[in-house]
Amino acid sequence: MVIESTLRGDMAAPETLARFVVEEAQLLNAGDFDAWLALFDEDGRYWVPLAGAQQADSPLLASLADEDRYLLATRIRRLKSPVAHSLEPGVRSFHVIQAPEVKQAADGEPVVHTSFLYTEIAGARQISLTGTWRHRLRATPAGLRIVQKRVDLLNAGAAHEIIQLFP
């Protein structure tokens, strides 16, 4: 789905970048985490800063999540494991997103900003989170790939229940 659409058009076109983010959300909603992980480039990073949008990128600052492809793959293996009893009776999530907006970063590279509402359900437990995604994407011969997905939660600094999936 995503790879095909990004190979048909200009990968730097704002509408292509926006469509990539929409299709990424569809993969998350479908629970297709292997296909979602394949969207990350080899040096890709999934980052949820503890201080939200105002937090600078620094290894000296705490984060809710700061995962490279290896850690993402490990988390996905756990989600799929039949012996992950803490995940019974299963975990589901849903993302509702606004139209992605392509902006220019300070280095001139495009960054796609997308506001979202996220709901995660595990048994009777339900959490809802709100925030903004910031995608840094890279054009590769195989299509667009995520270099960094930054998730700025509106209430990042608040106490949170365990977030099992990917807001």
N, C-alpha and C positions, 0 to 999 in steps of 0.2 A: 504494500500500500504506500508507505512513505517513500521508500527507495524509488519506486516506479514514478511517482509524481515529481520527485526532485530530479530525476534523470531526463524528464521530458522537456523541462523548461530551463530558463536562465536561473541558475542556483543563487545568484546574487539579487534577483528581483524581489522587491518587498513582498509581493503576493506569494512567491514561492517559499520564502522564509516564514511567513505567517501560516501558510498551509501546512508546513512541516510541524509547527507547534500544535496546530489543531489535531493533526493526525497522531502526534505523540500522545496527546491527551486521550485520544480514542483507544490507543494501545493500553494505556494505564487503566482506563475504565473497563476494558475487556479483560483485564488481568493477564495480558500477554507480556509478562515481564521479560521473557527471553528476547522477544522481538524488540521490546523497549531498550533493553541493555545493548542490543546490536546497534542502536542509534548513537551510542557514545563512541567517540574516537578512542584510540589506544590510550591517549593521555587525558581522556575525559574525566570530569569531576562533577559530582552532585554535592551541593553545598547548601546547608541551612544555617545561616549565621544566628548566633544567640541574641545579638542586639538588633536584628532585623536590618532594614534598609540603610541605617546609618553606620553599620559596622564595616570597617575597612578590611580588606583581605590581608590577614596576617596570621602566621602560624602561632603567634603569641596570644591570640584571642580565642576564647572558647566558642564552640559551635554546637548546635543541636545535632548536626550531621555534617561530616566532611569525608566523603567516600570517593575513592578512585574506582576504576572498573573492577579490580579484584575484590574490593569490599562489597560493591554492588552485587557482583556475581555470588559472593558468599551469602549475602542476605537473601537473594532469590533462591538459592539452593535450600536455605532454611525454610523459606515460605512454602516450598514444594515438598518438604520432607514429611513422610508419614509419621515420624516420631516427634514432630514439633507439637507436643501436646498443649502448650500454652496458646496455640493458634486455633484449637478446636472451639467451636464447630466450623471454623473457617473465617477468613477476614476478607471483606469486600470494601471497595472504595469507589467514589464517584467524584469527578472533577467537572465543574461548570466554569467555563472560561469566557472572558470578554474577547472581543476581536483583538488579536495580537497587533502590537504597534512596533514598527521597526524604527529604531533610533540609532544614532551614531555614537560610539564610545569615543573617549578622548583620543584614542589611537587611530580613529577613523574606521575601525571595524564595526560592522553592524551588530547591534544587540537587539533582540526581540523581547519587548516587555509585554507581559500578559497578566492581567488581574484574574484571580481564580477564587472559587469557593470549593472547599474540599470536605467531603464527608467520608468517614471510615466507620465501618460497623464490624464488630466481633461479638457474636452472641447478642446479649442485650445491651452491650456497651456501644455508645455512638459518640464520636467526637466530630466537631466541625472546626475547620480552620479557614482563615481568609488571608490572602496575601498577593504577592506579585512574583511571577517567574521572570528571570532575566536569562535568556539563552544566548550564549556565544556559540555560533555555528561555524563550521568549516566545510568548504566544498572539497570533496574527494572524488576520485574516479567512480566510487560506488554510490555517490550521492552525498547529501548533506549529513554531517555528523556533529554531535554535541561535543564541544570542547569544555564548556562549563554550563551547568544548569544551577543557577542561584535561586533559592526559594526564600524570599523575604516575607516572613509571617508577620501579620499585623500585630499580633500579641506574642512575638518571639520570646520576650523576656519573662513571660508568665510561666507559672508551673504548668506542666503538660502531663497528661496521661501518656502512656507508652504509645508512640506512633509506629505502627507495624509496617505500613506500606510507604508510599511516596507522594507526599502532598505536592 
